[in-house]
């Protein structure tokens, strides 16, 4: 059982009337109606408001994460396209290079394999 404290409150007339009406409507005494109303306003709704705030912030972080993942994928595609074009148009390799006879696509696949081994 919870410990109850007695407080003396001075309420505006319209607030007191609203609490009295709430108590009559629900069949509660004035103290219980005031306690329930204050609990809803200060504790229950505050908890829900905090949960809503946290949810909104998590949603915002999730959107940022998706945007960054998209940007990273675009950067990867751009770099790989650059390497592919470089292999295509950079010119021939030195004769002593083992890849000298390979075409650009084979050199690019070799680059991707080397890259996958590094990670």
N, C-alpha and C positions, 0 to 999 in steps of 0.2 A: 504494500500500500504506500502511496506517495505521501510525503509530508506536505501539509497545506500551510500556507502563510496567509495572514490577514493583512490586507492593504486597504488604505483609505484612498479612494480615487475621487477626483472632482472632474466630472465629465460635462461636456457641453450638453445642452438640453436635447438637441436632436440626436446625439449619440446615445444618451440615456434612454430616450424614447425608442430608438431602434433596438437597443439591447432588451428592453422590457417587451417589445413586440415579438422579438425572436424567442424570448423565454416563454411567452404565452402561446405562441404558435407551436412550439415544440414540447410544451408542458413541463418546463424546467423552472426552477427558482432563479431569481435574478443573478445570484452569485455563479451558479452553474452556467447560465446562458452567457454571462460575461467571460467566464473562464474558457468556454468552448470557442467563443468568437475570437478572443485574443489568441488562443492556441492556433486556430486556423490561419489568422492573419500573420502572426509572428513566427510560427514554427513550421507548420505544414506547407504553407505557400512559399515561405522563404526557402525551404528545402527543395521544393519543385522549381523555384526560380533559379536556384543554384544548379540543379540538374540541367535545366534548359540552357543556362549559360555555358556549362561544361560541354554539353552536346553541340552547341553552336560553334564553340572553339575547336572541338575535335573535327567537326565537319569542315571548318575552314582549313585546318591543318591537313586533312585528307585531300582537299582540293589542291592545296599547294604541293603536296607530295605527288599527286597525279600530274600536275603541270611540270614539275621538275623531272619526273620520269620521262615525260614526253620530250622535253628539251634535251635530256641526255640521249634518248634514242635518236633524235634528229642530229645531234652532234656526232654520234657514232656513225650514222649513215653518211654524213658529210665527209668525215675523215676516211671512211672506207671507199667512198666514191673518189676522193682525191688520190688515194693510194692506187686505185685501179687505173685512173687516168694517167697517173705518173708512170706506172709500169707500161702503159700503152704507148705513151708519147715521149718518154725520156730518152729514147735512143737505144742503141745497142750497148751491150755490156762488153767489158774487156774479154779478149779471147780466152784468158786463163780462168775466168769465172765459170764455175760448174753450171750456172743457170744461163749461160750465154745462148744456148740453143733453144731454150724454152720460150714459148710465146707469153704474152702478157697475162693471159688467163691462168696459165700454169704457175707463173711467178706470183700472181695474186693469191692463188690457193695455197702456195707455199708460205706466203706471208701470213695468211689466216691460221694455218697450222702452227707456225712459229708463235703467233700471238696467243693461241689457245694453250700452248705449252707453258707460256710465261705466267698465266693466271692460275 
